[in-house]
C-alpha cells in the first residue's frame, strides 16, 4: 500500500454539460429537476465535495460557441457541446460562502485580458475565499474565442511566451505589497507603510505595467495555480508554475508517461516534484452490482449521438472532422490537425481508434477513463491506477447531476479512508496547503 494519500477534486462547468454530452439528457438528471443556472446547485455541489474532503471544485471555461464541426453553430447548440457556458468566476465566492475548507478554482485565459486585471481579480477572490482560490491558467487556442475578442490566434510558442510573461507580471504585482504593509495605526493616522508598497515598472515584449497592485497581499499571495497543458511548452509552463495539473489520459500507460515527464520537468527547475500535484480525470459509474454498473454505463454512453461526439472533438481540435471517413484510424493519421490529442485516440491495447470510435468516446467523456463497478470495485480501480502511475489523485467528472457525486462521496470515499489511502480530515487552510497535504 502506498504511503501517499489520494487527492480528489471535482470538475465543473457553469453550463448544462461537462465532459459528458449525455449528462443533460440523463433520466436521473431530469428526475432531479436539474437546473444548471441555479446558483444554489453549485453551493450544494461544493458542500458535498467538502463532505467528501476533496481538495477543490474546479471549473472549466470557454468564451465561445464552436462552429468547427460542419462549419456551423448548429451542432454545438443542438447537443449542448459545452454550450452555453456562463462565467464561473462569480460562483467561486458564492460557493466559498457556503463552505469552510474546500478550494474553489476556475479557468481564466492569459490571452484576452491585461495581467493587471487578472492579478487584481485573483487577489480579490483569494481574499473573499479566505485563501481558497485556484486559477487554472490557459492560453486559449480556439480561433472562435480569439475572434470574440477581435484578435488573431497566435501559434503555440507565442501563446506560451506571452503566458510566461503574464505570470511574471502577476507575480510582481502580488509581491508589490509586503505582508506587513498594512499597519492600521489609527492614532498616528497611518493606514499603510508606503515603504512596503512598491511600483513594479514592468516593460516586456508583450506587457507594460507600472504597479503597484491596489489590492493588499492576499492569504496565498495570489491564488494557487492549476494547469492542463499537454504540448511541450504547456508542460514547461505547468512545471514552472503549477500547484496542481488536471490531466486527461485515456489509460495507465499514457498517464504514466505524462506523470513521469511532468515530474522530471518540475525537478529540473529546482522545485519539489511533490509540490505539483497531478490529478487525472475519471468518470465513476457505480452500481450495487457489477451488472447494474455496466447497465448504467451502457445507458449513459448511448445518450450521446455520434455527431455530438464529433462536434465536441472538432471543437477541441478546432478542426472540422466531418471531412474525414469515419473508418479513418485517427491515431495513425499524419494529418497535422489530428496530432494534438493523439494519445486519446489509442485503445488500451495500443491500436488506433477509428474516427467513429474516437468521436463516440469523446462525446461520452472527452477520453476520460470510466471506472465502473460496485463501490469496492471502483475503489480497487482507483488504487490500481494510482499505484501504477505513481499518484497523485483524480479529478471526478459526473455522468448525471445531482446524484452521481453524492453516490461517490457516500459509497467510495469511506472505502478509500478505511484502506488508509485517503484523508479523514482537513489539515490545510488554503488551497495550496490542501494540495500539499499528504498526511
Secondary structure in CASP SS format (residue, H / E / C, confidence):
PFRMAT SS
TARGET T0000
AUTHOR 0000-0000-0000
METHOD secondary structure of the structure
MODEL  1
X C 1.00
X C 1.00
X C 1.00
X C 1.00
X C 1.00
X C 1.00
X E 1.00
X E 1.00
X E 1.00
X E 1.00
X E 1.00
X E 1.00
X C 1.00
X C 1.00
X C 1.00
X C 1.00
X C 1.00
X C 1.00
X C 1.00
X C 1.00
X C 1.00
X C 1.00
X H 1.00
X H 1.00
X H 1.00
X C 1.00
X H 1.00
X H 1.00
X H 1.00
X H 1.00
X H 1.00
X C 1.00
X C 1.00
X C 1.00
X C 1.00
X C 1.00
X C 1.00
X C 1.00
X H 1.00
X H 1.00
X H 1.00
X H 1.00
X H 1.00
X H 1.00
X H 1.00
X H 1.00
X H 1.00
X H 1.00
X H 1.00
X H 1.00
X H 1.00
X C 1.00
X C 1.00
X C 1.00
X C 1.00
X E 1.00
X E 1.00
X E 1.00
X E 1.00
X C 1.00
X C 1.00
X C 1.00
X C 1.00
X C 1.00
X C 1.00
X C 1.00
X C 1.00
X C 1.00
X C 1.00
X C 1.00
X C 1.00
X C 1.00
X C 1.00
X H 1.00
X H 1.00
X H 1.00
X H 1.00
X H 1.00
X H 1.00
X C 1.00
X C 1.00
X C 1.00
X C 1.00
X C 1.00
X C 1.00
X C 1.00
X C 1.00
X C 1.00
X H 1.00
X H 1.00
X H 1.00
X H 1.00
X H 1.00
X H 1.00
X H 1.00
X H 1.00
X C 1.00
X C 1.00
X C 1.00
X C 1.00
X C 1.00
X C 1.00
X E 1.00
X E 1.00
X E 1.00
X E 1.00
X E 1.00
X E 1.00
X E 1.00
X C 1.00
X C 1.00
X C 1.00
X C 1.00
X C 1.00
X H 1.00
X H 1.00
X H 1.00
X H 1.00
X H 1.00
X H 1.00
X H 1.00
X H 1.00
X H 1.00
X H 1.00
X H 1.00
X H 1.00
X H 1.00
X H 1.00
X C 1.00
X C 1.00
X C 1.00
X C 1.00
X E 1.00
X E 1.00
X E 1.00
X E 1.00
X E 1.00
X E 1.00
X C 1.00
X C 1.00
X C 1.00
X C 1.00
X H 1.00
X H 1.00
X H 1.00
X H 1.00
X H 1.00
X H 1.00
X C 1.00
X C 1.00
X C 1.00
X C 1.00
X C 1.00
X C 1.00
X C 1.00
X H 1.00
X H 1.00
X H 1.00
X H 1.00
X H 1.00
X H 1.00
X H 1.00
X H 1.00
X H 1.00
X H 1.00
X H 1.00
X H 1.00
X H 1.00
X H 1.00
X H 1.00
X H 1.00
X H 1.00
X H 1.00
X H 1.00
X C 1.00
X C 1.00
X E 1.00
X C 1.00
X C 1.00
X C 1.00
X C 1.00
X E 1.00
X E 1.00
X E 1.00
X E 1.00
X C 1.00
X C 1.00
X C 1.00
X C 1.00
X E 1.00
X E 1.00
X E 1.00
X C 1.00
X H 1.00
X H 1.00
X H 1.00
X E 1.00
X C 1.00
X E 1.00
X E 1.00
X E 1.00
X E 1.00
X E 1.00
X C 1.00
X C 1.00
X C 1.00
X C 1.00
X E 1.00
X E 1.00
X E 1.00
X E 1.00
X C 1.00
X C 1.00
X C 1.00
X C 1.00
X C 1.00
X C 1.00
X C 1.00
X C 1.00
X C 1.00
X C 1.00
X C 1.00
X C 1.00
X E 1.00
X E 1.00
X E 1.00
X E 1.00
X C 1.00
X C 1.00
X C 1.00
X C 1.00
X H 1.00
X H 1.00
X H 1.00
X H 1.00
X H 1.00
X H 1.00
X H 1.00
X H 1.00
X H 1.00
X H 1.00
X C 1.00
X C 1.00
X E 1.00
X E 1.00
X E 1.00
X E 1.00
X C 1.00
X C 1.00
X C 1.00
X C 1.00
X H 1.00
X H 1.00
X H 1.00
X H 1.00
X H 1.00
X H 1.00
X H 1.00
X H 1.00
X H 1.00
X H 1.00
X H 1.00
X H 1.00
X H 1.00
X H 1.00
X H 1.00
X H 1.00
X H 1.00
X C 1.00
X C 1.00
X C 1.00
X C 1.00
X H 1.00
X H 1.00
X H 1.00
X C 1.00
X E 1.00
X E 1.00
X E 1.00
X E 1.00
X E 1.00
X E 1.00
X E 1.00
X E 1.00
X E 1.00
X E 1.00
X C 1.00
X C 1.00
X C 1.00
X H 1.00
X H 1.00
X H 1.00
X H 1.00
X H 1.00
X H 1.00
X H 1.00
X H 1.00
X H 1.00
X H 1.00
X H 1.00
X H 1.00
X H 1.00
X C 1.00
X C 1.00
X C 1.00
X H 1.00
X H 1.00
X H 1.00
X H 1.00
X H 1.00
X H 1.00
X H 1.00
X H 1.00
X H 1.00
X H 1.00
X H 1.00
X H 1.00
X C 1.00
X C 1.00
X C 1.00
X H 1.00
X H 1.00
X H 1.00
X C 1.00
X C 1.00
X C 1.00
X C 1.00
X C 1.00
X E 1.00
X H 1.00
X H 1.00
X H 1.00
X C 1.00
X C 1.00
X C 1.00
X H 1.00
X H 1.00
X H 1.00
X C 1.00
X C 1.00
X C 1.00
X H 1.00
X H 1.00
X H 1.00
X H 1.00
X E 1.00
X C 1.00
X C 1.00
X C 1.00
X C 1.00
X C 1.00
X E 1.00
X C 1.00
X E 1.00
X H 1.00
X H 1.00
X H 1.00
X H 1.00
X H 1.00
X H 1.00
X H 1.00
X H 1.00
X H 1.00
X H 1.00
X H 1.00
X C 1.00
X C 1.00
X C 1.00
X E 1.00
X E 1.00
X E 1.00
X E 1.00
X E 1.00
X C 1.00
X H 1.00
X H 1.00
X H 1.00
X H 1.00
X H 1.00
X H 1.00
X H 1.00
X H 1.00
X H 1.00
X H 1.00
X H 1.00
X H 1.00
X H 1.00
X H 1.00
X H 1.00
X C 1.00
X C 1.00
X C 1.00
X E 1.00
X E 1.00
X E 1.00
X E 1.00
X C 1.00
X C 1.00
X C 1.00
X C 1.00
X C 1.00
X C 1.00
X C 1.00
X H 1.00
X H 1.00
X H 1.00
X H 1.00
X H 1.00
X H 1.00
X H 1.00
X H 1.00
X C 1.00
X H 1.00
X H 1.00
X H 1.00
X H 1.00
X H 1.00
X H 1.00
X C 1.00
X C 1.00
X C 1.00
X C 1.00
X C 1.00
X C 1.00
X C 1.00
X C 1.00
X C 1.00
X C 1.00
X C 1.00
X C 1.00
X H 1.00
X H 1.00
X H 1.00
X H 1.00
X H 1.00
X H 1.00
X C 1.00
X C 1.00
X C 1.00
END
